[in-house]
Amino acid sequence: MLTSNDIPLASNPLDRAAHRRKDDAWLEAAFRDPNVLIFIMQHGMPLVEGQVGPPRPVGAQIDRSPRRLLWMGHEASQFAQGAKRIFLGEDKHGSPIFALFVDERFTLEGTMLEGAGGFEDMRAAAAGLSALEANLVSTARSISEWHRTHGFCAKCGSPTEISEAGWKRECPACETEHFPRTDPVAIMLPILGDECLMGRSTGWPDGFWSCLAGFVEPGETIEQAACREVFEEAGVKCDPAKAEYLFCQPWPFPSSLMMGIHMPAESRDITIDPSEIEAARWFSKDEVKAMLAGEHPDAYCPPEFAIAHFVIRTWAES
């Protein structure tokens, strides 16, 4: 049986060493440690070894060829001056790991890294990275996007400052503390007999189908949000009391926590809300197995680095 530890981006074989985040002296020494491991990100894209391709739209077929982050030591600070940094933790050998966030003016041209790699679209990179590297990149992307969009205090409007090794922002004017946000999302597969319901969003590639999904609102449980979203998007009613939680995945686009759900549907009748989705369709278990195997004539489902793939596969193989 799959658990969250088996889901890509969620596996976390790293000690976050959160007790180090307030120790500025230790952090400075760790950043200059001969064994320090540093990688760079720009606009949410990790710097990886070798040639990189163009950004991929949601639902596009992704190359899963193995990739590696372009790892550096303290020399990274020599040509990424002024970059924001976050302490991610320590590996199993105790080596400190940092991510550096560079702005749009940064270029590899003229540096010792020119020709060694490039910044790659997060979805494409994550599909080929190791479990450790994918989790690190996922964490760093969420944190970097939070810093990029939360530079001002939500209470008084003053500029905030980064603290605690990148895991907090503080307002010097009103002393309010701000922490990275995580948005809970229900991602669900309604089931009726030997069929399941999937949907399509506008702009997805032809033939791409996936689970329905939606944000959990204040005052809701995961199961209640899942049922509400299915009814809003496809007009299909489900009972929250019968929903089954499966596993979850951190999803850094920009900072969601996707929580997989299976839920029995009460009818097959579909009435979509075109402002929510483009289409919804019932698929038989045999069709889903063909989709997973890449053998369906006109439909395919999410790749293996997305939780939706495992929500669908768990049902198909049950």
C-alpha positions in Angstrom: 0.0 0.0 0.0 1.3 3.4 -1.0 2.0 6.1 1.7 3.0 9.7 1.3 6.6 8.7 1.6 6.3 6.9 -1.7 4.9 9.9 -3.6 7.4 12.0 -5.7 8.4 15.4 -4.2 7.1 14.1 -0.8 9.9 11.7 0.0 12.2 13.6 2.4 15.5 11.7 3.3 16.8 15.0 4.8 17.2 16.3 8.4 15.8 19.8 8.2 17.7 20.7 11.4 15.2 23.4 12.2 17.0 24.1 15.5 19.9 25.6 13.4 17.8 28.3 11.8 18.1 30.9 14.6 21.9 30.3 15.1 23.3 33.0 12.8 26.9 32.1 13.7 26.4 28.5 12.9 24.7 29.3 9.6 27.6 31.5 8.5 30.1 28.9 9.4 28.0 26.2 7.7 27.8 28.2 4.5 31.6 28.3 4.4 32.0 24.7 5.4 34.2 22.7 3.0 31.5 20.1 2.8 28.6 22.5 2.1 26.2 21.7 -0.7 24.6 24.6 -2.6 22.3 24.7 -5.6 20.8 27.7 -7.4 17.3 28.6 -8.5 16.0 31.4 -10.7 12.2 32.2 -11.0 11.4 28.8 -9.5 13.6 26.9 -11.9 16.5 24.8 -10.6 20.0 24.9 -12.2 20.6 21.4 -13.5 23.5 19.7 -15.3 23.6 19.5 -19.1 21.3 20.9 -21.8 17.7 21.9 -20.8 14.6 22.2 -22.8 11.8 24.8 -23.0 9.1 25.1 -20.3 6.4 22.5 -20.5 2.7 23.3 -20.2 0.5 21.5 -17.7 -0.3 18.0 -19.0 2.5 17.9 -21.6 4.3 14.6 -22.0 7.6 15.0 -20.0 11.0 13.5 -20.5 11.9 11.4 -17.5 15.5 11.0 -18.3 17.7 11.1 -15.2 18.9 14.6 -14.2 21.1 16.0 -11.5 21.2 19.4 -9.8 24.3 21.3 -10.5 25.8 21.2 -7.1 28.4 23.6 -5.8 30.3 24.5 -2.7 30.9 27.9 -1.1 32.3 29.2 -4.4 28.7 29.7 -5.5 28.6 32.9 -3.5 31.4 34.3 -5.6 29.3 34.7 -8.7 25.8 34.8 -7.1 26.5 37.8 -4.9 23.4 39.3 -3.3 21.3 36.1 -3.8 18.8 35.2 -1.1 19.6 32.0 0.6 17.7 29.4 2.6 19.1 26.7 4.8 17.4 23.4 3.9 19.0 21.1 6.4 21.7 18.5 6.6 22.2 15.3 4.7 22.9 11.9 6.2 26.6 12.8 6.5 25.9 16.1 8.3 26.8 18.3 5.3 24.7 21.5 5.3 22.6 22.2 2.3 21.6 25.7 1.0 19.6 27.0 -1.9 20.5 30.4 -3.5 17.8 32.4 -5.2 19.1 34.6 -8.0 17.1 37.4 -9.7 16.4 37.9 -13.5 19.6 39.8 -14.0 21.7 36.7 -13.2 23.3 34.9 -16.1 25.7 32.0 -16.4 27.6 33.7 -19.2 31.1 34.6 -18.2 31.0 32.5 -15.0 32.8 29.2 -14.4 29.4 27.5 -14.9 28.9 28.6 -18.5 28.1 25.6 -20.6 27.8 23.3 -17.5 24.1 23.4 -17.3 21.0 25.6 -17.3 17.8 26.6 -15.5 15.1 24.1 -16.2 11.3 24.2 -15.9 10.4 22.7 -12.5 8.0 20.1 -13.8 10.5 18.8 -16.3 13.4 18.8 -13.9 11.4 17.1 -11.0 10.4 14.2 -13.2 14.1 13.1 -13.6 15.7 14.1 -10.3 16.4 11.7 -7.4 14.0 11.6 -4.5 16.3 13.8 -2.4 16.9 16.4 -5.1 13.3 16.6 -6.1 12.2 17.2 -2.5 14.9 19.9 -2.1 13.9 21.7 -5.3 10.2 21.4 -4.4 10.8 22.9 -0.9 13.1 25.7 -2.3 10.6 26.6 -5.0 7.8 27.0 -2.5 9.9 29.2 -0.2 11.4 31.3 -3.0 7.9 32.0 -4.4 6.7 33.0 -1.0 9.6 35.4 -0.5 9.0 36.8 -4.0 5.3 37.6 -3.3 5.4 38.5 0.4 7.9 41.3 0.7 5.5 43.5 2.6 3.7 43.1 6.0 0.1 42.1 5.6 -0.7 43.9 8.9 0.8 47.4 8.3 2.2 47.3 4.8 5.8 47.9 5.7 8.7 46.1 4.0 9.6 42.9 5.8 13.0 41.2 6.3 14.1 37.6 5.9 15.1 35.8 9.1 15.6 32.3 10.5 17.6 31.1 7.6 14.9 32.0 5.1 12.0 30.3 7.0 10.4 33.5 8.3 9.9 37.2 7.5 9.7 39.8 10.2 8.2 43.3 10.0 10.5 45.8 11.7 7.7 48.4 11.9 5.0 46.4 13.8 7.1 43.3 14.8 4.6 40.9 13.1 6.1 37.6 12.2 5.2 36.0 8.8 5.7 32.3 7.9 5.6 30.4 4.6 2.1 29.5 3.6 0.8 26.1 2.5 -2.5 25.9 0.7 -4.5 22.6 1.3 -5.9 21.1 -1.9 -8.2 18.1 -2.2 -7.5 16.1 -5.3 -10.1 13.4 -5.8 -11.3 10.5 -8.0 -15.1 9.9 -7.8 -15.9 6.3 -8.4 -19.1 4.6 -9.4 -19.0 0.8 -10.0 -16.3 0.0 -12.5 -15.8 3.6 -13.6 -14.1 6.8 -12.4 -14.6 10.4 -13.2 -11.8 12.6 -14.6 -11.8 16.1 -16.0 -10.0 18.5 -18.3 -9.1 22.2 -17.8 -9.1 24.7 -20.6 -5.8 24.8 -22.4 -4.6 21.3 -21.6 -3.1 19.3 -24.4 -5.6 17.1 -26.4 -6.2 13.8 -24.7 -4.9 14.8 -21.3 -7.3 13.9 -18.4 -6.7 14.1 -14.7 -8.4 14.1 -11.2 -10.6 16.9 -10.2 -9.2 19.2 -7.5 -9.9 22.2 -5.5 -8.8 24.3 -2.5 -10.0 23.5 1.0 -11.9 26.5 2.4 -11.9 27.7 6.0 -14.2 25.6 8.1 -14.1 22.6 5.8 -12.7 19.1 6.1 -10.7 17.6 3.3 -13.6 15.3 2.5 -16.2 18.1 2.5 -14.0 20.2 0.2 -13.6 17.2 -2.2 -17.4 16.6 -2.4 -18.1 20.3 -2.8 -15.6 20.7 -5.6 -16.8 17.6 -7.5 -20.4 19.0 -7.4 -19.4 22.5 -8.4 -17.2 21.3 -11.3 -19.1 18.3 -12.6 -22.5 18.3 -11.0 -21.9 14.9 -9.4 -22.9 14.4 -5.7 -20.7 12.5 -3.3 -21.0 11.8 0.5 -18.1 13.2 2.6 -18.6 10.4 5.1 -17.7 7.8 2.5 -14.6 9.5 1.2 -11.3 7.7 1.7 -8.0 9.7 2.3 -5.0 8.1 0.5 -1.8 10.1 0.8 -0.5 13.7 0.2 2.1 15.5 -1.8 3.7 19.0 -1.5 3.1 20.7 -4.8 5.2 23.8 -5.3 3.0 25.6 -7.9 3.3 27.7 -5.9 2.7 26.2 -2.4 0.0 23.6 -2.2 -0.4 20.4 -0.2 -2.3 18.0 -2.4 -4.4 15.4 -0.5 -5.5 12.4 -2.5 -9.1 11.2 -2.1 -11.2 8.3 -3.4 -14.9 8.8 -3.1 -18.0 6.9 -4.2 -20.3 9.0 -6.5 -24.1 8.9 -6.2 -24.9 9.3 -10.0 -23.3 9.3 -13.4 -25.1 12.5 -14.6 -22.5 15.2 -15.5 -23.3 18.9 -15.6 -20.0 20.8 -15.9 -19.4 24.4 -14.9 -17.5 25.8 -17.9 -15.9 28.5 -15.7 -14.3 25.6 -13.7 -13.4 22.9 -16.2 -13.7 22.3 -19.9 -15.0 18.7 -19.7 -15.6 15.7 -17.5 -15.8 12.1 -18.5 -16.3 8.6 -17.0 -13.6 6.1 -17.7 -13.8 2.3 -17.2 -11.1 0.5 -15.2 -9.9 -1.1 -18.4 -9.6 2.3 -20.1 -7.7 3.7 -17.1 -5.2 0.8 -17.2 -4.7 1.5 -20.9 -4.1 5.2 -20.2 -1.5 4.3 -17.5 0.2 2.0 -20.0 0.2 4.6 -22.7 -2.0 2.4 -24.9 -5.3 4.3 -24.9 -6.2 5.5 -28.4 -7.2 9.1 -27.4 -6.5 9.7 -23.7 -3.6 9.8 -21.3 -3.2 10.7 -17.6 -0.7 12.6 -15.4 2.9 11.5 -15.3 4.4 9.7 -12.3 5.8 12.7 -10.5 2.2 14.0 -9.9 0.0 12.8 -7.1 -2.9 12.5 -9.5 -1.1 9.6 -11.2 -1.0 7.7 -8.0 -4.6 8.5 -7.0 -5.7 7.1 -10.4 -3.3 4.1 -10.4 -4.3 3.1 -6.9 -7.9 2.7 -8.0 -7.0 1.0 -11.3 -4.9 -1.6 -9.5 -7.2 -2.2 -6.6 
